[in-house]
Amino acid sequence: MNFRSDLPEPRRNFLATLGTITLWPKALQAAQKTAGRMHFIVISDTHIGRRDNDQAERQWRKTAAELKETPGDFILHLGDVVDGGRAEHYPIYRRIRDGIGKPVHEIPGNHDPGALFEKHLEKPTDRSFVHGGIRFILLNNAHSDSHDGFITEKQLAWLDAQCRKAQAGSQFIIFCLHVPVHANKHPDRGWYVKPQHGQKAFYEICARHRDRVIATFHGHFHNGIRGWDDHGSLHEIIFPSALYNLNRRLEEQKAPGYNLNEFRPGYTLIALEGRKMMLKYKPVEAKATAEKQFDLPAKS
């Protein structure tokens, strides 16, 4: 593989870790507009105002300073922007965010009341954007009175319509929801979208569009990089908090799925190249450590 010499050195080095890519025949024509050398960043759970002190704000300032210097086309923030719906902290978060100099796409978490989120950050909360041949579908599935997730009939219909648009545009799909859809029980937290709240219907949508859907992205767990690969080619990934993470020793307890051995506050660098997606966990003020690589689905 030839890497572009005009890319900044950190980006060339990061992409070089992906190694040699072999494209499947049907992707040869689409590869140039699908995931060619896309590089973006995922953060979650900044919780500005937590415990009514400035610790989370200071951590967000340090994180934002790094993000400003880190190569990436854009940033996804997977929810819990502030803590406990503290309205006065949204302007603080936004002032720091606006200094990053990159597009930041947020979704609400269970700490972000919808009305406040729309007032200070983005309206509507359910929306999508297309970048590099991927349709990123952002959905508010969090309620402020529960740790579980909820997807309404109206939202399910909207999701299916978004998938049909991706089909028409020959695009891959990444869903972004704060609360994971995947069932999880002890030793996990047990927070997810229950069957009666849209889980079954969501997976049916994913199955109908299995040749398009790459992954679901989530925050919420403060558990580092946690995920599952037991729904066909769908990768269900929970991302680390930029404020704090806990080691629940899931690997030691043989919990289903995977939980990478890194729990410092941080964010995740993502590179997509051909048929590969690479995640690299970047603790704030430390070198990147844990990595995870996935195959993208083959489009029909």
C-alpha positions as a Python dict, from the first residue, in 0.01 Angstrom:
ca = {
    (1, 'M'): (0, 0, 0),
    (2, 'N'): (124, 347, -86),
    (3, 'F'): (61, 614, 178),
    (4, 'R'): (27, 975, 74),
    (5, 'S'): (335, 1180, 141),
    (6, 'D'): (132, 1498, 182),
    (7, 'L'): (-36, 1369, 499),
    (8, 'P'): (93, 1493, 838),
    (9, 'E'): (346, 1255, 991),
    (10, 'P'): (120, 1135, 1278),
    (11, 'R'): (-155, 1046, 1032),
    (12, 'R'): (82, 859, 798),
    (13, 'N'): (213, 658, 1091),
    (14, 'F'): (-137, 582, 1220),
    (15, 'L'): (-263, 463, 882),
    (16, 'A'): (49, 258, 827),
    (17, 'T'): (-53, 32, 1118),
    (18, 'L'): (-337, -105, 907),
    (19, 'G'): (-103, -305, 684),
    (20, 'T'): (-194, -448, 345),
    (21, 'I'): (-558, -433, 234),
    (22, 'T'): (-720, -670, -16),
    (23, 'L'): (-1040, -534, -168),
    (24, 'W'): (-1326, -765, -256),
    (25, 'P'): (-1440, -735, -624),
    (26, 'K'): (-1767, -547, -570),
    (27, 'A'): (-1588, -283, -367),
    (28, 'L'): (-1325, -194, -625),
    (29, 'Q'): (-1543, 73, -782),
    (30, 'A'): (-1692, 195, -454),
    (31, 'A'): (-1370, 199, -251),
    (32, 'Q'): (-1263, 543, -364),
    (33, 'K'): (-1576, 703, -222),
    (34, 'T'): (-1649, 466, 64),
    (35, 'A'): (-1391, 451, 340),
    (36, 'G'): (-1074, 561, 166),
    (37, 'R'): (-830, 674, 432),
    (38, 'M'): (-1097, 823, 654),
    (39, 'H'): (-972, 923, 998),
    (40, 'F'): (-1197, 1052, 1277),
    (41, 'I'): (-1218, 1063, 1657),
    (42, 'V'): (-1475, 937, 1909),
    (43, 'I'): (-1519, 1075, 2261),
    (44, 'S'): (-1794, 1029, 2517),
    (45, 'D'): (-1917, 1112, 2866),
    (46, 'T'): (-1743, 1441, 2941),
    (47, 'H'): (-1991, 1509, 3227),
    (48, 'I'): (-1910, 1880, 3266),
    (49, 'G'): (-2013, 1997, 3616),
    (50, 'R'): (-1994, 1654, 3781),
    (51, 'R'): (-2000, 1676, 4161),
    (52, 'D'): (-2042, 2054, 4129),
    (53, 'N'): (-1672, 2120, 4084),
    (54, 'D'): (-1447, 2205, 3789),
    (55, 'Q'): (-1262, 1872, 3761),
    (56, 'A'): (-1458, 1761, 3455),
    (57, 'E'): (-1416, 2103, 3294),
    (58, 'R'): (-1040, 2091, 3345),
    (59, 'Q'): (-1026, 1740, 3201),
    (60, 'W'): (-1229, 1853, 2899),
    (61, 'R'): (-990, 2144, 2842),
    (62, 'K'): (-693, 1906, 2840),
    (63, 'T'): (-875, 1667, 2610),
    (64, 'A'): (-984, 1944, 2373),
    (65, 'A'): (-629, 2077, 2352),
    (66, 'E'): (-513, 1733, 2238),
    (67, 'L'): (-802, 1695, 1994),
    (68, 'K'): (-708, 2026, 1832),
    (69, 'E'): (-366, 1883, 1744),
    (70, 'T'): (-482, 1529, 1660),
    (71, 'P'): (-544, 1447, 1292),
    (72, 'G'): (-907, 1369, 1221),
    (73, 'D'): (-1179, 1482, 985),
    (74, 'F'): (-1436, 1525, 1261),
    (75, 'I'): (-1528, 1419, 1616),
    (76, 'L'): (-1823, 1214, 1739),
    (77, 'H'): (-1936, 1278, 2098),
    (78, 'L'): (-2157, 991, 2217),
    (79, 'G'): (-2344, 1164, 2496),
    (80, 'D'): (-2348, 1283, 2856),
    (81, 'V'): (-2199, 1613, 2753),
    (82, 'V'): (-2277, 1766, 3093),
    (83, 'D'): (-2365, 1598, 3420),
    (84, 'G'): (-2714, 1587, 3565),
    (85, 'G'): (-2863, 1830, 3313),
    (86, 'R'): (-2676, 2128, 3462),
    (87, 'A'): (-2787, 2394, 3213),
    (88, 'E'): (-2516, 2645, 3307),
    (89, 'H'): (-2243, 2403, 3195),
    (90, 'Y'): (-2348, 2368, 2831),
    (91, 'P'): (-2199, 2709, 2736),
    (92, 'I'): (-1876, 2608, 2912),
    (93, 'Y'): (-1859, 2285, 2718),
    (94, 'R'): (-1937, 2462, 2391),
    (95, 'R'): (-1676, 2737, 2434),
    (96, 'I'): (-1408, 2474, 2485),
    (97, 'R'): (-1542, 2262, 2199),
    (98, 'D'): (-1543, 2553, 1956),
    (99, 'G'): (-1169, 2599, 2014),
    (100, 'I'): (-1091, 2252, 1876),
    (101, 'G'): (-1127, 2367, 1518),
    (102, 'K'): (-1293, 2047, 1392),
    (103, 'P'): (-1659, 1960, 1341),
    (104, 'V'): (-1801, 1793, 1653),
    (105, 'H'): (-2123, 1592, 1625),
    (106, 'E'): (-2288, 1523, 1961),
    (107, 'I'): (-2580, 1307, 2067),
    (108, 'P'): (-2758, 1337, 2404),
    (109, 'G'): (-2693, 1099, 2690),
    (110, 'N'): (-2915, 1025, 2987),
    (111, 'H'): (-2759, 1329, 3159),
    (112, 'D'): (-2858, 1556, 2868),
    (113, 'P'): (-3227, 1657, 2867),
    (114, 'G'): (-3342, 1686, 2508),
    (115, 'A'): (-3466, 2044, 2536),
    (116, 'L'): (-3138, 2168, 2683),
    (117, 'F'): (-2935, 1974, 2428),
    (118, 'E'): (-3131, 2126, 2141),
    (119, 'K'): (-3108, 2475, 2290),
    (120, 'H'): (-2731, 2472, 2340),
    (121, 'L'): (-2592, 2221, 2091),
    (122, 'E'): (-2789, 2070, 1804),
    (123, 'K'): (-3144, 2049, 1674),
    (124, 'P'): (-3292, 1801, 1600),
    (125, 'T'): (-3123, 1541, 1818),
    (126, 'D'): (-3202, 1265, 1565),
    (127, 'R'): (-3010, 1347, 1247),
    (128, 'S'): (-2753, 1211, 1005),
    (129, 'F'): (-2458, 1323, 797),
    (130, 'V'): (-2253, 1161, 523),
    (131, 'H'): (-1876, 1163, 516),
    (132, 'G'): (-1644, 959, 298),
    (133, 'G'): (-1915, 724, 178),
    (134, 'I'): (-2048, 652, 528),
    (135, 'R'): (-2384, 768, 660),
    (136, 'F'): (-2353, 841, 1031),
    (137, 'I'): (-2698, 811, 1187),
    (138, 'L'): (-2725, 987, 1525),
    (139, 'L'): (-3016, 886, 1748),
    (140, 'N'): (-3124, 1004, 2093),
    (141, 'N'): (-3213, 679, 2272),
    (142, 'A'): (-3150, 801, 2629),
    (143, 'H'): (-3397, 912, 2896),
    (144, 'S'): (-3293, 1127, 3192),
    (145, 'D'): (-3491, 908, 3434),
    (146, 'S'): (-3337, 573, 3335),
    (147, 'H'): (-3004, 411, 3252),
    (148, 'D'): (-3177, 193, 2990),
    (149, 'G'): (-3221, 287, 2625),
    (150, 'F'): (-3544, 348, 2434),
    (151, 'I'): (-3615, 354, 2059),
    (152, 'T'): (-3966, 461, 1962),
    (153, 'E'): (-4173, 339, 1667),
    (154, 'K'): (-4127, 679, 1504),
    (155, 'Q'): (-3752, 656, 1547),
    (156, 'L'): (-3745, 303, 1407),
    (157, 'A'): (-3928, 419, 1096),
    (158, 'W'): (-3681, 707, 1060),
    (159, 'L'): (-3385, 471, 1102),
    (160, 'D'): (-3517, 241, 831),
    (161, 'A'): (-3567, 538, 598),
    (162, 'Q'): (-3209, 649, 665),
    (163, 'C'): (-3086, 301, 576),
    (164, 'R'): (-3277, 312, 249),
    (165, 'K'): (-3110, 643, 170),
    (166, 'A'): (-2774, 480, 237),
    (167, 'Q'): (-2868, 198, 1),
    (168, 'A'): (-2962, 445, -271),
    (169, 'G'): (-2637, 634, -220),
    (170, 'S'): (-2415, 323, -205),
    (171, 'Q'): (-2310, 421, 149),
    (172, 'F'): (-2204, 226, 454),
    (173, 'I'): (-2386, 298, 785),
    (174, 'I'): (-2268, 364, 1140),
    (175, 'F'): (-2536, 411, 1408),
    (176, 'C'): (-2454, 637, 1704),
    (177, 'L'): (-2667, 590, 2019),
    (178, 'H'): (-2566, 667, 2376),
    (179, 'V'): (-2712, 352, 2535),
    (180, 'P'): (-2602, 17, 2386),
    (181, 'V'): (-2861, -202, 2219),
    (182, 'H'): (-2678, -526, 2299),
    (183, 'A'): (-2812, -717, 2601),
    (184, 'N'): (-2570, -726, 2891),
    (185, 'K'): (-2603, -860, 3243),
    (186, 'H'): (-2375, -906, 3543),
    (187, 'P'): (-2078, -858, 3550),
    (188, 'D'): (-2175, -584, 3304),
    (189, 'R'): (-2391, -292, 3407),
    (190, 'G'): (-2717, -432, 3271),
    (191, 'W'): (-2804, -110, 3086),
    (192, 'Y'): (-2933, -156, 2731),
    (193, 'V'): (-3233, -126, 2502),
    (194, 'K'): (-3472, -394, 2626),
    (195, 'P'): (-3679, -599, 2373),
    (196, 'Q'): (-4000, -415, 2461),
    (197, 'H'): (-3824, -80, 2406),
    (198, 'G'): (-3708, -136, 2049),
    (199, 'Q'): (-3417, -380, 2067),
    (200, 'K'): (-3575, -653, 1851),
    (201, 'A'): (-3696, -407, 1587),
    (202, 'F'): (-3358, -236, 1574),
    (203, 'Y'): (-3179, -564, 1505),
    (204, 'E'): (-3436, -642, 1235),
    (205, 'I'): (-3341, -315, 1063),
    (206, 'C'): (-2974, -406, 1090),
    (207, 'A'): (-3045, -748, 941),
    (208, 'R'): (-3236, -599, 648),
    (209, 'H'): (-2941, -375, 572),
    (210, 'R'): (-2661, -610, 676),
    (211, 'D'): (-2459, -530, 364),
    (212, 'R'): (-2449, -162, 468),
    (213, 'V'): (-2428, -150, 846),
    (214, 'I'): (-2075, -145, 985),
    (215, 'A'): (-2131, -75, 1353),
    (216, 'T'): (-2324, 74, 1639),
    (217, 'F'): (-2127, 327, 1848),
    (218, 'H'): (-2218, 391, 2214),
    (219, 'G'): (-2097, 565, 2527),
    (220, 'H'): (-2259, 539, 2872),
    (221, 'F'): (-2060, 256, 3036),
    (222, 'H'): (-1737, 431, 3150),
    (223, 'N'): (-1579, 94, 3085),
    (224, 'G'): (-1305, 163, 2829),
    (225, 'I'): (-1357, -1, 2490),
    (226, 'R'): (-1623, -269, 2535),
    (227, 'G'): (-1802, -454, 2259),
    (228, 'W'): (-1961, -753, 2093),
    (229, 'D'): (-1941, -918, 1749),
    (230, 'D'): (-2216, -1180, 1779),
    (231, 'H'): (-2475, -1026, 1542),
    (232, 'G'): (-2330, -1126, 1207),
    (233, 'S'): (-2110, -854, 1056),
    (234, 'L'): (-2245, -589, 1298),
    (235, 'H'): (-1981, -451, 1535),
    (236, 'E'): (-2135, -313, 1858),
    (237, 'I'): (-1882, -91, 2032),
    (238, 'I'): (-1893, 105, 2359),
    (239, 'F'): (-1633, 382, 2378),
    (240, 'P'): (-1439, 513, 2679),
    (241, 'S'): (-1526, 818, 2883),
    (242, 'A'): (-1302, 1120, 2850),
    (243, 'L'): (-1349, 1179, 3226),
    (244, 'Y'): (-1323, 844, 3406),
    (245, 'N'): (-1344, 471, 3339),
    (246, 'L'): (-1372, 168, 3566),
    (247, 'N'): (-1214, -174, 3526),
    (248, 'R'): (-1492, -422, 3596),
    (249, 'R'): (-1257, -714, 3515),
    (250, 'L'): (-1492, -842, 3248),
    (251, 'E'): (-1225, -1045, 3070),
    (252, 'E'): (-1132, -1221, 3394),
    (253, 'Q'): (-1498, -1304, 3454),
    (254, 'K'): (-1536, -1434, 3097),
    (255, 'A'): (-1810, -1188, 3013),
    (256, 'P'): (-1934, -1223, 2653),
    (257, 'G'): (-1763, -1000, 2400),
    (258, 'Y'): (-1442, -808, 2469),
    (259, 'N'): (-1315, -532, 2700),
    (260, 'L'): (-971, -393, 2612),
    (261, 'N'): (-725, -360, 2898),
    (262, 'E'): (-707, 22, 2914),
    (263, 'F'): (-917, 233, 3149),
    (264, 'R'): (-753, 574, 3174),
    (265, 'P'): (-963, 875, 3064),
    (266, 'G'): (-931, 914, 2690),
    (267, 'Y'): (-1072, 905, 2343),
    (268, 'T'): (-1049, 676, 2040),
    (269, 'L'): (-877, 729, 1707),
    (270, 'I'): (-1053, 555, 1419),
    (271, 'A'): (-914, 490, 1073),
    (272, 'L'): (-1104, 328, 788),
    (273, 'E'): (-907, 201, 494),
    (274, 'G'): (-1056, -22, 229),
    (275, 'R'): (-1219, -313, 414),
    (276, 'K'): (-1068, -238, 756),
    (277, 'M'): (-1163, -29, 1056),
    (278, 'M'): (-896, 26, 1321),
    (279, 'L'): (-964, 158, 1673),
    (280, 'K'): (-678, 294, 1880),
    (281, 'Y'): (-742, 396, 2244),
    (282, 'K'): (-566, 726, 2326),
    (283, 'P'): (-548, 809, 2698),
    (284, 'V'): (-526, 1182, 2760),
    (285, 'E'): (-163, 1295, 2803),
    (286, 'A'): (-31, 944, 2734),
    (287, 'K'): (63, 730, 2436),
    (288, 'A'): (-201, 526, 2256),
    (289, 'T'): (-209, 167, 2375),
    (290, 'A'): (-496, -77, 2316),
    (291, 'E'): (-606, -145, 1960),
    (292, 'K'): (-888, -332, 1790),
    (293, 'Q'): (-937, -405, 1420),
    (294, 'F'): (-1254, -500, 1232),
    (295, 'D'): (-1354, -603, 881),
    (296, 'L'): (-1618, -400, 700),
    (297, 'P'): (-1913, -582, 540),
    (298, 'A'): (-1910, -657, 170),
    (299, 'K'): (-2183, -456, -2),
    (300, 'S'): (-2419, -631, -240),
}
